[in-house]
Amino acid sequence: MKYCSQCNTALSDDTRFCQVCGSRVGEVPAQNPTQGMQFDFNTNTATASVPKQCYEYKVLTQKDKWFSGKFDPANLEMAINAYAKQGWRVIGCATADIPGFGATRQEFITLLEREK
């Protein structure tokens, strides 16, 4: 058994994201920004080493399992909340005109992101 470092919720050992607050399991709380600073006395400059972060992305459209091909704002809300529990966050939304046979259709697109 392990615990979320953000909200202290008890989690199973195979959980990657907290089901309560959505934090990545094992994530270290934000550190003091002055940590990792190095000062070069020759040039009188300070530099900070910033760790590289890796992200993964998900595109949510009407073709997603949540909509069954038919857009519904209530289903979008449920889908976003379900993905948020897995650590995803919305970073953008748009509509697009998709050409088809004889007509175009509009599709709603939501872009989600989370740290790997």
C-alpha positions as CSV (number, residue, x, y, z in Angstrom):
1,M,0.0,0.0,0.0
2,K,1.3,3.5,-0.8
3,Y,0.0,7.0,-0.3
4,C,-0.4,10.1,-2.6
5,S,2.3,12.6,-1.8
6,Q,-0.2,15.5,-2.5
7,C,-3.4,14.5,-0.6
8,N,-2.2,11.4,1.4
9,T,-4.9,9.1,0.0
10,A,-4.2,5.4,0.3
11,L,-3.5,3.9,-3.1
12,S,-2.9,0.4,-4.4
13,D,0.7,-0.5,-5.4
14,D,-0.1,-0.5,-9.1
15,T,-1.8,2.9,-9.2
16,R,0.0,5.6,-11.4
17,F,-2.3,8.5,-10.6
18,C,-4.3,9.4,-7.5
19,Q,-8.0,8.8,-8.0
20,V,-8.8,11.7,-5.6
21,C,-6.5,14.6,-6.7
22,G,-5.2,13.3,-10.0
23,S,-1.5,13.7,-9.0
24,R,1.0,11.4,-10.5
25,V,2.0,8.8,-7.8
26,G,5.5,9.2,-6.5
27,E,5.5,12.9,-7.7
28,V,7.7,15.0,-5.4
29,P,6.0,18.2,-4.2
30,A,7.5,21.4,-5.8
31,Q,10.9,22.3,-4.5
32,N,12.4,25.6,-3.5
33,P,13.3,27.3,-6.7
34,T,16.7,28.2,-5.4
35,Q,17.7,24.6,-5.1
36,G,19.9,23.4,-8.0
37,M,21.3,26.9,-8.5
38,Q,25.0,27.2,-9.4
39,F,27.1,30.4,-9.2
40,D,30.0,31.0,-11.5
41,F,32.4,33.4,-9.7
42,N,34.4,33.9,-12.9
43,T,31.5,35.3,-14.9
44,N,29.3,36.5,-12.0
45,T,26.3,34.5,-13.3
46,A,23.9,32.1,-11.7
47,T,22.4,29.2,-13.6
48,A,19.7,26.7,-12.5
49,S,19.5,23.2,-13.8
50,V,15.9,22.5,-14.7
51,P,14.9,18.9,-15.2
52,K,13.4,18.0,-18.6
53,Q,9.8,16.9,-18.3
54,C,8.2,14.4,-20.7
55,Y,4.6,14.6,-21.6
56,E,2.1,12.4,-23.5
57,Y,-1.0,13.7,-25.3
58,K,-4.5,12.5,-26.1
59,V,-6.9,13.9,-28.6
60,L,-10.5,13.6,-27.6
61,T,-13.0,13.7,-30.5
62,Q,-16.6,12.7,-31.2
63,K,-15.2,9.3,-32.4
64,D,-14.1,8.6,-28.8
65,K,-15.9,5.9,-26.9
66,W,-17.6,8.5,-24.6
67,F,-19.7,9.9,-27.5
68,S,-20.6,7.0,-29.6
69,G,-20.3,9.2,-32.7
70,K,-22.7,11.9,-31.4
71,F,-21.4,15.0,-29.5
72,D,-23.1,15.8,-26.2
73,P,-21.7,18.4,-23.8
74,A,-22.7,16.3,-20.8
75,N,-20.7,13.4,-22.1
76,L,-17.7,15.7,-22.7
77,E,-17.8,16.8,-19.1
78,M,-18.0,13.1,-17.9
79,A,-15.1,12.2,-20.3
80,I,-12.9,15.1,-19.1
81,N,-13.5,14.3,-15.5
82,A,-12.8,10.6,-16.0
83,Y,-9.5,11.4,-17.8
84,A,-8.6,13.9,-15.1
85,K,-8.7,11.1,-12.5
86,Q,-6.0,9.4,-14.7
87,G,-3.8,12.5,-14.6
88,W,-4.9,14.2,-17.9
89,R,-5.6,17.9,-18.1
90,V,-7.2,19.9,-20.9
91,I,-4.7,22.2,-22.7
92,G,-6.8,23.1,-25.7
93,C,-10.2,22.9,-27.5
94,A,-11.2,23.6,-31.1
95,T,-13.8,22.8,-33.8
96,A,-12.8,21.5,-37.2
97,D,-14.7,21.2,-40.5
98,I,-14.1,17.7,-41.8
99,P,-14.8,17.1,-45.5
100,G,-16.9,14.2,-46.4
101,F,-18.8,12.7,-49.3
102,G,-21.0,15.6,-50.5
103,A,-20.9,17.6,-47.3
104,T,-18.6,18.7,-44.5
105,R,-19.2,18.0,-40.8
106,Q,-18.0,19.8,-37.8
107,E,-16.1,18.0,-35.1
108,F,-15.2,19.1,-31.6
109,I,-11.6,18.4,-30.6
110,T,-10.1,18.5,-27.1
111,L,-6.4,18.1,-26.5
112,L,-5.3,16.5,-23.2
113,E,-1.8,16.3,-21.7
114,R,-0.2,14.6,-18.7
115,E,3.4,13.9,-17.5
116,K,4.8,10.6,-18.4
